[in-house]
Amino acid sequence: MNIAVVQINNSFSGQDYLPLLAGYLESYARAHVTRIDQYCFMKPIYRRTPVEEAVQHLLPATIVGFGAYTWNKNLSLAIARRLKEERPETLIVFGGPEVPDRAKNFLRAYPWIDCAVYGEGEVAFASILEHYQLGERDWMHSVPSLRYIENGSYHCNPRAERLDDNGLASMPSPYLSGLFDDLMRSHPETQWLAMWETDRGCPFKCRYCDWNELGDAVMYFSLERAFAEFEWFAKNNIVYVFCCNANFGIKNRDVEIARHAAAVKKQYGLPRALAVQNAKNAAERVFQAQKALADGGLNTGVTLAFESLNPATLQAIGRKNIRVSDFQGLQKRFNQENILTYTDFILGMPLETYDSFADGISQTIALGQHNRIQCGNLGVFPGAEISSDPGFLKRYGMETVEVEAVIFHGVIDTDPNRIKETQQLVVATSTMPREDWVRARSYIWMANFLHFDKLFQIPSVILHEIMGLSYRQIFETFLSEGVDQYPMLREFRDFFLEKAQSIQHGNIEYCPASEWLNIYWPIDEYVFIKLCREGTLQSFYEEAIDMFQVSGDSLLQKAITLNASLIKTPLVDSDEDLSLQYNIWDFYRGVVTGNPVPLQKGTYVYQIDKTSEQWQSWDEWMRQVVWYGNKRGAYIYGVNPIHPGIAGHH
């Protein structure tokens, strides 16, 4: 009998992830199913594929397992439905985070699904293969973690015990055992990416997260296996590895893993990057692990996540944040090592208000986060407590809307027959009504646009450090009615507000731009491109100068002049020398790196290096600077001081 697994991931410009779930299911089954010789595993479906093409591939299969995630659920359902129409006897099994624990409504909504697995899938799928009998259903009673409907009645079998360290060890690595070799040989044109687990589970209980479905124990693969797998990645031309661990750095062994990965990169030149998600309250281990990755050329940026700084919100969602002192200490140490960080927030959390959200963003910047704040909208996932607890959304007055799920920087799919993926987003709560959610969403877009895209970061630092304005005051100035008299500033403010309102009405979170690389752009990047592409940068700065009532020789005017000269643009072929009456660049760099430099008055000449990096077209600039430079905030040129002359302290 043929077995097939469908684990659909998104593709990235000819790059695809090896289907790790499919590998795990096959590997565990080969090690534990006594009658495995009766089965033949087909090549998995691992990327978005037209429904009819997928069905034709799956028709020979007796059993088909689907891994359902936010990014593939609807396509997986469509394939499963057509497959059942074409071959009714096929056993269709669904698992993954999109399958809820209370699966009765799920199974009734999609009756072409024969059964669903909740939680870890390896044991349950192997048990299905062990007990399956063609044309019968009684065997389902023997399969742990299975949910199914029989004769109109819903059945929920007891959950399988989680795989502990020994259980994980009993599952051979699909990489090392060669399960992907044939797939890779069949697609020599594909640049493969890899997902990697060195542990499984999360000890925390954040109620918005679907890690909770596994419980709070963390289980570990052996170090020997982890080391061997990373070397396999290098030897098999894997350029990018995404580590699936929920808390990298939670144990000392993660530092060993990072150092080993760096040694492998040094020996083979690959992989080029290893992306990890950091532990929250393990400051020293996180620093050592990330330093090892950075020293080895594997670092993709360090996440120092808050999600919220409002104590009531953190209590409501069951989250304990990284301590502020640890955040500041890590931020400073990473800055000293030239390792870039970014901080995560989530909009739409329970008990968050506009004020607490805006203050949290402002405080995080003041604590030293000048590289990037990433703020996602709160999604409602079936495996998370906010979804499984029937009263949670009502208790906090959460309003949700279904929107199409697209990936920022993902290619726009114009196929009229495409299957759209969707997600549920929170767009209002009892403490953040709809109009406040719109204000908050616009506020973080404005913060990204002005500060993290570097468009107004130098003046913002001066306004905060020298003139005593909070970053919140600065960003809100650009969102206020005071911009009504300034056409360009008004246009950007209104665009942010209208886009936020459109999300509340079910529109996508990002901006499609067929004329700009044919991809979905984050809102701030879209406006940044528009400003530069349309040649209106100078007008933006002129309006900002007028709005802040800046005099011609003032410190703030010089800061704006410097910032305007630093924005990277294409088709530039000469450096620029700029003379200022203050050491603004040195002062600014001191603030953002955590190594303060006194502001001094005098004659300071700065050479702006506009020739070391050049872009010969707007498309090249959009790709290399705005897109690839996103996490690094690499939107401004380098600066070389020339003969500073100090006249005195400011």
C-alpha positions in Angstrom: 0.0 0.0 0.0 1.2 3.5 -0.8 1.5 6.2 1.8 1.7 9.9 1.0 2.3 13.0 3.2 1.4 16.5 2.2 3.4 19.2 4.0 3.0 22.4 1.9 5.4 25.2 2.5 5.8 28.5 0.7 8.5 28.8 -1.9 11.0 31.7 -2.0 12.5 32.5 -5.4 13.4 28.9 -6.3 14.1 28.0 -2.7 12.0 25.3 -0.8 12.1 23.8 2.6 12.7 20.1 2.9 9.5 18.6 4.4 10.7 17.7 7.9 7.2 16.6 9.1 7.0 14.1 6.2 10.5 12.9 7.1 9.6 12.5 10.8 6.4 10.5 10.0 8.2 8.1 7.7 11.3 7.8 9.9 9.3 7.0 13.0 7.0 4.5 11.2 10.0 2.7 9.7 11.4 2.2 13.2 8.2 1.2 15.0 5.6 -0.3 12.6 5.9 -4.1 12.6 4.3 -4.5 9.2 6.1 -1.6 7.6 7.1 -3.8 4.6 3.4 -3.6 3.5 3.8 0.1 2.9 5.6 2.2 0.3 6.1 5.9 1.0 5.6 8.1 -2.0 7.4 11.4 -2.6 5.8 14.1 -0.4 4.1 17.2 -1.7 6.2 20.0 -0.2 5.2 23.2 -2.0 2.1 24.9 -3.3 0.8 22.9 -6.2 -2.4 23.2 -8.3 -5.2 21.1 -6.8 -5.6 18.8 -9.8 -1.9 18.2 -10.2 -1.6 17.3 -6.5 -4.6 14.9 -6.7 -3.1 13.1 -9.7 0.1 12.6 -7.7 -1.9 11.3 -4.7 -4.3 8.9 -6.5 -2.1 5.8 -6.0 -2.0 6.4 -2.2 -4.1 4.3 0.2 -3.4 6.7 3.2 -2.6 10.4 2.9 -1.5 12.5 5.8 -1.8 16.3 5.7 0.1 18.7 7.9 -2.2 21.7 8.3 -0.7 25.1 9.1 -2.0 28.7 8.7 -0.1 29.0 5.4 -1.5 25.8 3.8 -4.8 24.8 5.5 -7.2 25.9 2.7 -5.1 24.4 -0.1 -4.7 21.2 1.9 -8.4 21.0 2.4 -9.1 21.6 -1.3 -6.7 18.9 -2.3 -8.1 16.5 0.2 -11.7 17.1 -0.9 -10.9 16.5 -4.6 -8.9 13.4 -3.7 -11.9 12.0 -1.8 -14.1 12.7 -4.7 -11.8 10.9 -7.1 -10.9 8.0 -4.8 -13.4 7.7 -1.9 -11.6 4.7 -0.4 -8.4 6.8 0.4 -7.9 7.3 4.1 -7.4 11.1 4.7 -5.7 12.0 7.9 -5.2 15.6 9.1 -2.8 16.8 11.7 -0.8 20.0 12.6 -1.5 23.2 14.5 -4.7 23.9 12.5 -6.4 20.8 14.0 -8.1 21.8 17.3 -8.2 19.6 20.3 -12.0 19.8 20.3 -12.2 18.6 16.7 -15.9 17.8 16.4 -16.9 21.0 14.6 -13.7 20.8 12.4 -14.6 17.2 11.3 -18.2 18.1 10.7 -17.2 21.1 8.6 -14.9 19.0 6.4 -16.5 15.6 6.2 -14.0 14.3 3.6 -11.5 14.1 6.4 -11.6 10.6 7.9 -9.8 11.3 11.1 -7.6 14.0 12.7 -4.6 13.8 15.0 -4.1 16.3 17.8 -0.6 17.1 19.2 2.5 15.2 18.1 1.9 13.2 15.0 4.6 10.5 14.9 3.1 8.0 17.4 -0.5 8.4 16.1 0.5 8.1 12.4 2.6 5.0 13.1 -0.4 3.5 15.0 -2.6 4.2 12.1 -0.3 2.2 9.8 -0.1 -0.5 12.4 -3.8 -1.0 12.8 -5.3 0.1 9.5 -7.6 -2.3 7.7 -9.0 -1.4 4.3 -12.7 -0.8 4.3 -13.0 -1.0 8.1 -13.2 1.6 10.8 -13.1 -0.4 14.1 -9.3 -0.1 14.1 -9.6 3.6 14.8 -10.5 2.9 18.4 -6.9 1.7 19.0 -5.1 4.8 17.7 -4.1 7.3 20.4 -4.7 11.0 19.9 -7.2 10.3 17.1 -10.4 12.3 16.6 -13.1 11.0 14.2 -16.8 10.7 13.5 -18.4 7.2 13.3 -22.0 6.6 12.6 -22.7 10.3 13.4 -21.0 10.2 16.8 -17.8 12.1 17.6 -14.9 10.1 19.1 -11.9 11.5 20.9 -9.3 8.9 21.8 -6.9 9.5 24.7 -3.8 11.4 23.8 -0.5 9.5 23.2 2.2 10.2 25.7 4.7 12.7 24.4 7.9 11.5 23.0 10.5 11.9 25.7 14.3 12.0 25.1 14.3 8.2 24.5 11.3 8.4 22.2 13.0 11.1 20.1 16.1 9.0 20.0 14.1 6.1 18.6 13.2 8.1 15.6 16.2 8.1 13.1 17.0 11.5 11.7 15.4 11.9 8.3 18.4 13.9 7.1 21.0 11.4 8.2 19.1 8.3 7.2 18.8 9.5 3.6 15.0 9.9 3.5 15.3 13.2 1.5 18.1 12.0 -0.9 15.7 10.9 -3.6 13.6 14.0 -3.4 16.7 16.2 -3.7 18.0 14.2 -6.7 14.6 14.6 -8.4 14.8 18.4 -8.1 18.4 19.5 -8.9 17.1 23.0 -9.8 15.9 23.7 -6.3 17.9 25.5 -3.6 16.9 23.6 -0.5 16.3 25.1 2.9 16.1 23.1 6.1 14.0 23.1 9.3 15.9 21.8 12.3 14.9 20.6 15.8 17.4 20.1 18.6 14.7 20.1 21.2 10.9 20.0 21.3 8.5 21.8 23.6 8.2 25.1 25.5 8.1 25.5 29.3 6.1 28.7 29.1 2.3 29.0 28.8 1.6 32.1 26.7 -2.1 31.8 26.0 -1.9 33.1 22.4 0.7 30.5 21.4 0.0 27.0 20.1 3.1 25.5 21.7 0.8 24.8 24.7 -0.7 21.8 22.9 2.5 19.9 23.8 2.5 20.7 27.5 5.3 22.4 29.3 8.1 19.8 29.2 11.0 20.2 26.8 12.4 17.1 25.3 15.9 16.9 23.7 17.5 15.2 20.7 21.0 14.1 21.4 23.9 16.5 20.8 25.6 14.0 18.6 22.6 13.9 16.3 22.4 17.7 16.3 26.0 18.0 15.4 25.8 15.4 12.7 22.7 17.0 11.2 24.3 20.4 10.9 27.3 18.9 9.1 24.8 17.2 6.8 23.3 20.6 6.0 26.7 21.9 5.0 27.7 18.9 2.9 24.3 19.0 1.1 24.4 22.6 0.1 21.8 23.8 2.5 22.2 27.6 2.6 19.6 28.5 5.3 18.5 26.6 8.4 15.5 27.6 10.5 15.8 26.2 14.0 12.3 25.2 15.3 13.3 25.3 18.9 10.9 27.6 20.9 13.7 28.9 23.2 17.2 28.6 21.9 19.6 29.3 24.7 17.4 27.7 27.4 20.1 25.2 28.2 23.9 25.4 28.1 23.9 22.8 25.4 22.6 25.4 23.0 25.8 27.3 23.3 27.7 24.1 22.4 25.3 23.7 19.4 25.9 27.3 18.3 29.7 26.9 18.5 29.6 23.7 16.6 27.5 25.3 13.9 30.0 28.1 13.6 32.8 25.5 13.3 31.0 23.7 10.5 30.4 27.0 8.7 34.1 27.8 9.0 35.0 24.4 7.6 32.5 24.1 4.7 31.4 27.7 4.1 27.8 26.6 4.6 25.1 27.0 5.7 25.1 30.8 5.3 22.6 31.5 8.0 21.0 29.8 11.1 17.9 31.5 12.4 16.9 30.8 16.0 14.2 32.0 18.5 15.8 33.0 21.7 14.9 32.0 25.3 13.4 34.9 27.3 15.2 34.7 30.6 18.6 33.1 30.0 20.5 36.3 29.3 24.1 34.9 29.5 23.4 31.8 27.5 21.5 33.7 24.9 24.4 36.1 24.5 27.1 33.4 24.3 25.0 31.4 21.8 24.3 34.5 19.6 27.9 35.7 19.8 29.1 32.3 18.6 26.7 32.4 15.7 27.7 36.0 14.8 31.4 35.2 15.0 30.8 32.3 12.7 28.9 34.4 10.2 25.6 32.6 10.8 23.6 35.2 12.7 20.4 36.5 11.2 19.6 39.0 14.0 18.8 38.5 17.7 15.2 38.5 18.9 14.7 40.2 22.2 10.9 39.8 22.5 8.5 41.7 24.8 5.1 41.3 23.0 3.8 43.8 25.5 5.1 45.9 28.5 1.7 46.3 30.1 1.7 44.2 33.4 -2.1 43.5 33.2 -1.7 42.2 29.6 1.2 40.0 30.5 -0.8 38.5 33.4 -3.8 38.0 31.1 -1.8 36.1 28.5 0.2 34.1 31.0 3.6 35.5 29.9 6.7 36.4 31.9 8.8 38.8 29.9 12.6 39.1 29.8 13.6 41.3 32.7 14.1 45.0 31.6 17.5 44.9 33.2 18.4 41.8 31.2 17.1 43.5 28.0 19.2 46.6 28.6 22.3 44.5 29.4 21.9 42.3 26.4 21.1 45.2 24.1 24.3 47.0 25.2 26.5 43.8 24.9 25.1 43.0 21.5 25.7 46.6 20.3 29.3 46.4 21.5 29.8 43.2 19.5 28.0 44.8 16.4 25.3 42.2 16.6 21.9 43.5 15.5 18.8 42.8 17.5 15.1 43.3 17.1 12.2 43.3 19.4 8.7 41.7 18.9 5.4 43.2 20.0 1.9 42.0 19.3 -1.0 44.3 18.7 -4.5 43.4 20.0 -3.6 41.7 23.3 -6.1 41.5 26.2 -6.2 44.5 28.5 -3.7 46.5 26.3 -4.8 50.1 25.8 -3.6 52.5 23.2 -1.7 54.4 25.8 0.0 51.3 27.2 0.9 50.1 23.7 2.3 53.4 22.6 4.2 53.9 25.8 5.6 50.4 25.5 7.0 51.0 22.0 8.4 54.4 23.1 10.0 52.8 26.2 11.6 50.0 24.2 13.3 52.5 22.0 14.5 54.6 24.9 15.9 51.3 26.4 18.2 51.1 23.4 16.3 49.3 20.6 17.1 51.4 17.6 17.4 48.7 15.0 13.9 47.2 14.6 10.6 46.6 16.4 8.5 44.0 14.7 4.8 44.3 15.6 2.4 41.6 14.4 -1.3 41.5 14.7 -2.6 39.0 17.3 -3.8 35.9 15.4 -6.3 33.3 16.8 -4.8 29.9 16.2 -6.8 26.6 16.9 -4.1 25.1 19.1 -3.8 28.2 21.3 -5.7 28.7 24.6 -7.3 31.9 23.4 -9.1 29.7 20.8 -9.6 26.5 22.8 -11.0 28.4 25.8 -14.6 29.3 24.6 -14.8 32.2 27.0 -11.5 33.9 26.4 -12.3 36.1 23.4 -15.6 37.2 25.0 -14.0 37.9 28.4 -11.7 40.4 26.9 -14.1 41.8 24.3 -12.0 40.6 21.4 -13.3 41.3 17.9 -11.8 39.2 15.1 -11.9 39.4 11.3 -10.9 36.9 8.7 -8.2 38.2 6.3 -6.2 36.6 3.5 -2.9 35.3 4.8 0.0 36.5 2.7 3.7 36.6 3.4 5.4 40.0 3.3 8.0 40.0 0.5 6.2 37.1 -0.9 5.4 37.0 -4.7 1.9 38.2 -5.6 -0.1 35.3 -7.0 -2.4 36.5 -9.7 -3.8 33.1 -10.7 -7.6 33.6 -10.5 -8.0 29.9 -9.5 -5.5 30.0 -6.6 -6.6 28.8 -3.2 -6.4 31.7 -0.7 -5.2 31.0 2.8 -6.9 32.9 5.6 -6.3 33.8 9.2 -8.3 35.3 12.1 -6.9 38.6 13.4 -8.0 40.5 16.5 -8.8 44.0 15.5 -10.4 45.4 18.7 -10.7 44.6 22.4 -12.7 45.9 25.3 -9.7 48.1 26.3 -8.7 49.0 22.7 -11.9 49.7 20.7 -11.8 49.8 16.9 -10.7 53.4 16.6 -7.9 52.9 19.1 -6.7 49.8 17.3 -6.5 51.9 14.1 -4.5 54.5 16.0 -2.2 51.9 17.5 -1.6 50.2 14.2 -0.9 53.5 12.5 1.4 54.5 15.4 3.7 51.5 15.0 3.8 51.9 11.2 4.8 55.5 11.8 7.5 54.4 14.3 8.9 51.9 11.8 8.7 54.5 8.9 10.4 57.3 10.8 12.8 55.5 13.2 13.6 52.0 12.1 13.6 52.8 8.3 16.0 55.5 9.4 14.1 58.3 7.6 14.0 60.5 10.7 16.0 58.6 13.3 18.8 61.1 13.8 16.4 64.1 14.5 14.3 61.8 16.7 17.4 60.9 18.8 18.2 64.7 19.1 14.6 65.5 20.0 14.6 62.8 22.7 18.1 63.1 24.2 18.6 66.8 24.0 15.1 68.3 23.9 13.4 65.9 26.2 10.6 64.7 24.0 9.5 61.1 24.3 9.6 58.9 21.2 5.8 58.7 21.5 5.5 62.4 21.3 7.6 62.5 18.2 5.7 59.8 16.4 2.3 61.2 17.4 3.3 64.6 16.1 3.4 63.0 12.6 -0.1 61.4 13.3 -1.7 64.6 14.7 -4.1 67.1 13.1 -1.1 69.4 12.9 0.0 67.7 9.7 -3.2 68.7 7.9 -1.4 71.8 6.4 1.4 69.6 5.0 0.3 67.7 1.9 3.0 65.0 2.1 2.8 64.4 5.8 -0.9 64.3 5.6 -0.9 61.8 2.8 1.3 59.4 4.8 -0.7 59.8 8.0 -4.0 59.2 6.1 -2.5 56.2 4.3 -1.6 54.5 7.5 -5.0 55.2 9.1 -6.9 54.1 6.0 -4.8 50.9 5.7 -5.5 50.0 9.3 -9.2 50.5 8.8 -9.1 48.3 5.7 -7.6 45.5 7.7 -10.5 45.7 10.1 -12.8 45.2 7.1 -11.0 42.0 6.0 -8.3 43.3 3.7 -4.7 41.9 3.7 -2.1 43.2 6.1 0.5 44.2 3.5 0.6 46.3 0.3 0.7 44.5 -3.1 2.9 46.3 -5.6 3.1 44.6 -9.0 5.3 47.4 -10.3 7.8 47.1 -7.4 9.2 43.5 -7.7 5.7 42.1 -7.8 5.7 41.3 -4.1 3.8 42.2 -0.9 5.5 45.0 1.0 5.2 45.9 4.7 3.3 49.1 5.0 6.2 51.3 6.2 8.5 49.9 3.5 5.9 50.6 0.8 5.6 54.2 1.9 9.4 54.5 2.1 9.7 53.2 -1.5 7.0 55.6 -2.6 8.8 58.6 -1.0 12.1 57.7 -2.6 10.8 56.5 -6.0 8.7 59.6 -6.6 11.5 61.9 -5.8 9.8 63.6 -2.8 12.3 63.0 0.0 13.3 66.6 0.0 9.7 67.8 0.3 9.2 65.4 3.2 12.1 67.0 5.1 11.0 70.5 4.3 7.6 69.9 5.7 9.1 68.3 8.8 11.3 71.3 9.3 8.4 73.6 9.1 6.2 71.5 11.3 8.8 71.5 14.1 9.4 75.2 13.6 13.1 74.6 13.1 15.4 77.6 12.6 18.1 77.6 9.9 21.1 77.2 12.2 19.6 75.1 14.9 20.9 71.7 16.1 17.6 70.0 14.9 17.9 71.5 11.4 21.5 70.2 11.1 20.3 66.8 12.3 17.6 66.7 9.6 20.1 67.8 7.0 22.4 65.0 8.0 19.7 62.4 8.0 18.4 63.6 4.6 21.9 63.2 3.1 22.3 59.6 4.5 19.3 57.9 2.9 20.4 55.3 0.5 19.1 55.8 -3.1 20.1 54.3 -6.4 22.0 55.8 -9.4 24.4 57.8 -7.2 28.1 57.9 -8.2 29.9 60.3 -5.9 30.5 60.7 -2.2 29.3 63.8 -0.3 31.1 66.0 2.2 28.9 67.7 4.8 30.1 70.4 7.3 28.1 70.7 10.5 28.4 72.9 13.6 27.9 69.9 15.9 29.3 66.4 16.2 25.8 65.1 15.5 26.9 61.8 13.8 29.2 60.9 16.7 26.6 61.8 19.3 23.8 59.9 17.4 26.0 56.8 17.0 26.9 56.9 20.7 23.2 56.8 21.6 22.2 54.0 19.3 25.2 51.8 20.2 24.9 52.4 23.9 28.3 54.1 24.1 27.5 57.8 24.8 29.5 60.6 23.2 29.0 64.2 24.5 27.4 66.6 22.1 29.9 69.2 21.1 29.9 72.4 19.1 32.6 73.1 16.6 33.4 72.4 12.9 32.7 68.8 11.9 33.1 67.6 8.4 31.7 64.2 7.5 32.2 62.3 4.3 29.1 60.3 3.4 30.2 57.2 1.7 27.9 56.8 -1.3 30.1 54.8 -3.6 31.1 51.7 -1.6 27.6 50.4 -2.2 25.8 51.4 -5.4 22.6 50.3 -7.1 22.1 50.7 -10.8 18.3 50.5 -10.9 15.4 51.0 -8.7 14.6 47.3 -8.7 18.1 46.5 -7.5 17.8 49.1 -4.8 14.3 47.8 -3.6 15.6 44.3 -3.4 19.0 44.9 -1.9 18.3 47.8 0.4 14.6 47.9 1.3 13.9 44.2 1.3 17.2 42.5 2.2 18.1 45.3 4.6 14.8 45.2 6.5 15.9 43.4 9.7 19.3 45.3 9.7 17.7 48.6 9.1 20.4 49.1 6.6 18.9 52.2 4.9 21.6 54.8 5.5 25.1 55.3 4.1 28.2 54.9 6.2 30.0 58.1 7.4 33.7 58.9 7.8 34.6 61.9 10.0 37.1 64.3 8.5 39.3 66.6 10.7 36.9 67.5 13.6 37.5 70.7 15.3 36.1 71.1 18.8 34.9 74.5 19.9 33.3 73.6 23.2 30.5 71.6 24.8 26.9 72.1 24.0 
